[in-house]
């Protein structure tokens, strides 16, 4: 008999249990608090890569990202 769970639900449950039963956002938050400089460097170099890959249109991506952050905070 099937337990009624779909493939994605089973996959999510397996990943959840492997990650210690905590949401990934909480895990990332704990890691970021433990080593903030590493995360600042990672995001700095990701930003440099975006600028290099997109050329002169990088500001459209920055504007879209900022709009997403602002909209996300409204519905937090």
N, CA and C atoms as an extended XYZ file, in Angstrom:
228
Properties=species:S:1:pos:R:3:atomname:S:1:resname:S:1:resid:I:1 pbc="F F F"
N         0.839       -1.184        0.000 N   UNK     1
C         0.000        0.000        0.000 CA  UNK     1
C         0.878        1.239        0.000 C   UNK     1
N         0.408        2.235       -0.657 N   UNK     2
C         1.117        3.506       -0.718 CA  UNK     2
C         0.781        4.348        0.506 C   UNK     2
N         1.748        5.113        0.979 N   UNK     3
C         1.508        5.959        2.142 CA  UNK     3
C         0.913        7.305        1.743 C   UNK     3
N         0.624        7.507        0.460 N   UNK     4
C        -0.035        8.713        0.000 CA  UNK     4
C         0.904        9.870       -0.295 C   UNK     4
N         2.190        9.658       -0.132 N   UNK     5
C         3.151       10.722       -0.396 CA  UNK     5
C         3.646       10.632       -1.829 C   UNK     5
N         3.798       11.802       -2.440 N   UNK     6
C         4.328       11.863       -3.783 CA  UNK     6
C         5.846       11.799       -3.773 C   UNK     6
N         6.406       11.757       -4.970 N   UNK     7
C         7.860       11.661       -5.120 CA  UNK     7
C         8.568       12.843       -4.477 C   UNK     7
N         8.084       14.060       -4.750 N   UNK     8
C         8.741       15.239       -4.201 CA  UNK     8
C         8.654       15.286       -2.681 C   UNK     8
N         7.533       14.862       -2.129 N   UNK     9
C         7.392       14.834       -0.669 CA  UNK     9
C         8.375       13.860       -0.041 C   UNK     9
N         8.537       12.704       -0.664 N   UNK    10
C         9.495       11.715       -0.154 CA  UNK    10
C        10.924       12.236       -0.260 C   UNK    10
N        11.243       12.880       -1.384 N   UNK    11
C        12.580       13.434       -1.567 CA  UNK    11
C        12.850       14.520       -0.532 C   UNK    11
N        11.886       15.420       -0.323 N   UNK    12
C        12.060       16.498        0.653 CA  UNK    12
C        12.249       15.928        2.057 C   UNK    12
N        11.466       14.916        2.411 N   UNK    13
C        11.587       14.299        3.733 CA  UNK    13
C        12.964       13.653        3.917 C   UNK    13
N        13.453       12.997        2.876 N   UNK    14
C        14.771       12.371        2.951 CA  UNK    14
C        15.864       13.426        3.139 C   UNK    14
N        15.780       14.526        2.377 N   UNK    15
C        16.754       15.611        2.523 CA  UNK    15
C        16.634       16.274        3.888 C   UNK    15
N        15.413       16.454        4.364 N   UNK    16
C        15.165       17.076        5.673 CA  UNK    16
C        15.830       16.261        6.783 C   UNK    16
N        15.646       14.956        6.751 N   UNK    17
C        16.223       14.105        7.779 CA  UNK    17
C        17.747       14.078        7.681 C   UNK    17
N        18.285       14.103        6.464 N   UNK    18
C        19.732       14.084        6.287 CA  UNK    18
C        20.362       15.386        6.790 C   UNK    18
N        19.632       16.496        6.667 N   UNK    19
C        20.159       17.801        7.088 CA  UNK    19
C        19.972       18.037        8.580 C   UNK    19
N        19.479       17.070        9.301 N   UNK    20
C        19.346       17.210       10.747 CA  UNK    20
C        17.966       17.627       11.217 C   UNK    20
N        16.990       17.614       10.324 N   UNK    21
C        15.630       17.943       10.711 CA  UNK    21
C        15.390       19.438       10.889 C   UNK    21
N        16.247       20.258       10.274 N   UNK    22
C        16.078       21.708       10.349 CA  UNK    22
C        15.919       22.265        8.940 C   UNK    22
N        15.193       23.366        8.807 N   UNK    23
C        15.086       23.985        7.479 CA  UNK    23
C        16.449       24.471        6.990 C   UNK    23
N        16.655       24.460        5.676 N   UNK    24
C        17.949       24.858        5.139 CA  UNK    24
C        18.242       26.318        5.434 C   UNK    24
N        17.199       27.149        5.551 N   UNK    25
C        17.439       28.557        5.859 CA  UNK    25
C        18.039       28.722        7.249 C   UNK    25
N        17.607       27.892        8.185 N   UNK    26
C        18.159       27.949        9.540 CA  UNK    26
C        19.606       27.464        9.560 C   UNK    26
N        19.898       26.441        8.780 N   UNK    27
C        21.264       25.926        8.701 CA  UNK    27
C        22.190       26.988        8.119 C   UNK    27
N        21.757       27.651        7.044 N   UNK    28
C        22.573       28.694        6.424 CA  UNK    28
C        22.754       29.860        7.389 C   UNK    28
N        21.699       30.237        8.108 N   UNK    29
C        21.790       31.338        9.068 CA  UNK    29
C        22.816       31.032       10.152 C   UNK    29
N        22.809       29.817       10.666 N   UNK    30
C        23.778       29.431       11.694 CA  UNK    30
C        25.208       29.474       11.151 C   UNK    30
N        25.382       28.986        9.924 N   UNK    31
C        26.715       29.013        9.311 CA  UNK    31
C        27.173       30.448        9.070 C   UNK    31
N        26.249       31.307        8.648 N   UNK    32
C        26.597       32.694        8.375 CA  UNK    32
C        27.002       33.419        9.648 C   UNK    32
N        26.328       33.117       10.749 N   UNK    33
C        26.686       33.735       12.023 CA  UNK    33
C        28.036       33.227       12.529 C   UNK    33
N        28.366       31.995       12.188 N   UNK    34
C        29.639       31.425       12.637 CA  UNK    34
C        30.828       31.989       11.856 C   UNK    34
N        30.635       32.284       10.569 N   UNK    35
C        31.743       32.806        9.762 CA  UNK    35
C        31.231       33.857        8.765 C   UNK    35
N        30.929       35.061        9.253 N   UNK    36
C        30.358       36.083        8.365 CA  UNK    36
C        31.319       36.550        7.272 C   UNK    36
N        32.618       36.584        7.546 N   UNK    37
C        33.573       37.037        6.541 CA  UNK    37
C        33.577       36.114        5.323 C   UNK    37
N        33.481       34.832        5.548 N   UNK    38
C        33.464       33.880        4.435 CA  UNK    38
C        32.256       34.130        3.538 C   UNK    38
N        31.098       34.382        4.139 N   UNK    39
C        29.897       34.632        3.344 CA  UNK    39
C        29.991       35.965        2.609 C   UNK    39
N        30.582       36.986        3.234 N   UNK    40
C        30.763       38.266        2.557 CA  UNK    40
C        31.669       38.102        1.340 C   UNK    40
N        32.725       37.329        1.476 N   UNK    41
C        33.635       37.097        0.348 CA  UNK    41
C        32.956       36.290       -0.760 C   UNK    41
N        32.189       35.284       -0.381 N   UNK    42
C        31.468       34.479       -1.372 CA  UNK    42
C        30.527       35.353       -2.184 C   UNK    42
N        29.728       36.184       -1.507 N   UNK    43
C        28.773       37.024       -2.224 CA  UNK    43
C        29.458       38.132       -3.010 C   UNK    43
N        30.581       38.626       -2.536 N   UNK    44
C        31.342       39.609       -3.298 CA  UNK    44
C        31.813       39.008       -4.619 C   UNK    44
N        32.404       37.821       -4.555 N   UNK    45
C        32.903       37.201       -5.778 CA  UNK    45
C        31.778       36.745       -6.702 C   UNK    45
N        30.628       36.365       -6.136 N   UNK    46
C        29.473       36.069       -6.988 CA  UNK    46
C        29.016       37.319       -7.719 C   UNK    46
N        29.035       38.463       -7.033 N   UNK    47
C        28.681       39.728       -7.675 CA  UNK    47
C        29.649       40.093       -8.781 C   UNK    47
N        30.944       39.875       -8.544 N   UNK    48
C        31.945       40.148       -9.582 CA  UNK    48
C        31.702       39.250      -10.784 C   UNK    48
N        31.373       37.989      -10.557 N   UNK    49
C        31.092       37.070      -11.665 CA  UNK    49
C        29.877       37.525      -12.468 C   UNK    49
N        28.827       37.975      -11.767 N   UNK    50
C        27.627       38.441      -12.470 CA  UNK    50
C        27.969       39.624      -13.363 C   UNK    50
N        28.745       40.572      -12.846 N   UNK    51
C        29.128       41.738      -13.644 CA  UNK    51
C        29.958       41.308      -14.855 C   UNK    51
N        30.888       40.393      -14.660 N   UNK    52
C        31.729       39.935      -15.773 CA  UNK    52
C        30.909       39.199      -16.836 C   UNK    52
N        29.955       38.389      -16.409 N   UNK    53
C        29.167       37.598      -17.359 CA  UNK    53
C        28.127       38.425      -18.097 C   UNK    53
N        27.603       39.458      -17.475 N   UNK    54
C        26.516       40.216      -18.096 CA  UNK    54
C        26.983       41.488      -18.779 C   UNK    54
N        28.217       41.874      -18.565 N   UNK    55
C        28.734       43.066      -19.229 CA  UNK    55
C        28.105       44.338      -18.684 C   UNK    55
N        27.658       45.188      -19.597 N   UNK    56
C        27.122       46.478      -19.180 CA  UNK    56
C        25.702       46.396      -18.648 C   UNK    56
N        25.033       45.257      -18.774 N   UNK    57
C        23.639       45.127      -18.327 CA  UNK    57
C        23.517       44.638      -16.886 C   UNK    57
N        24.603       44.644      -16.128 N   UNK    58
C        24.578       44.124      -14.755 CA  UNK    58
C        23.615       44.891      -13.869 C   UNK    58
N        23.403       46.170      -14.143 N   UNK    59
C        22.534       46.952      -13.261 CA  UNK    59
C        21.079       46.538      -13.363 C   UNK    59
N        20.659       45.953      -14.495 N   UNK    60
C        19.291       45.425      -14.594 CA  UNK    60
C        19.113       44.243      -13.636 C   UNK    60
N        20.133       43.423      -13.544 N   UNK    61
C        20.075       42.287      -12.624 CA  UNK    61
C        20.066       42.783      -11.183 C   UNK    61
N        20.889       43.779      -10.872 N   UNK    62
C        20.914       44.346       -9.521 CA  UNK    62
C        19.566       44.968       -9.171 C   UNK    62
N        18.946       45.662      -10.124 N   UNK    63
C        17.632       46.270       -9.893 CA  UNK    63
C        16.566       45.196       -9.656 C   UNK    63
N        16.593       44.131      -10.445 N   UNK    64
C        15.634       43.037      -10.260 CA  UNK    64
C        15.830       42.356       -8.917 C   UNK    64
N        17.075       42.158       -8.520 N   UNK    65
C        17.373       41.533       -7.240 CA  UNK    65
C        16.887       42.400       -6.089 C   UNK    65
N        17.161       43.708       -6.162 N   UNK    66
C        16.718       44.632       -5.110 CA  UNK    66
C        15.198       44.676       -5.025 C   UNK    66
N        14.525       44.661       -6.169 N   UNK    67
C        13.064       44.645       -6.178 CA  UNK    67
C        12.546       43.368       -5.524 C   UNK    67
N        13.186       42.262       -5.800 N   UNK    68
C        12.784       40.993       -5.177 CA  UNK    68
C        12.981       41.011       -3.669 C   UNK    68
N        14.073       41.594       -3.212 N   UNK    69
C        14.308       41.680       -1.768 CA  UNK    69
C        13.245       42.545       -1.101 C   UNK    69
N        12.955       43.694       -1.705 N   UNK    70
C        11.946       44.597       -1.135 CA  UNK    70
C        10.581       43.921       -1.114 C   UNK    70
N        10.191       43.303       -2.214 N   UNK    71
C         8.899       42.618       -2.276 CA  UNK    71
C         8.855       41.457       -1.275 C   UNK    71
N         9.959       40.739       -1.133 N   UNK    72
C        10.010       39.626       -0.190 CA  UNK    72
C         9.826       40.084        1.246 C   UNK    72
N        10.351       41.256        1.581 N   UNK    73
C        10.195       41.757        2.934 CA  UNK    73
C         8.771       42.193        3.233 C   UNK    73
N         8.032       42.607        2.191 N   UNK    74
C         6.637       42.959        2.406 CA  UNK    74
C         5.802       41.748        2.791 C   UNK    74
N         6.158       40.587        2.250 N   UNK    75
C         5.384       39.362        2.526 CA  UNK    75
C         6.096       38.402        3.444 C   UNK    75
N         7.036       38.861        4.244 N   UNK    76
C         7.797       38.008        5.158 CA  UNK    76
C         6.902       37.472        6.236 C   UNK    76
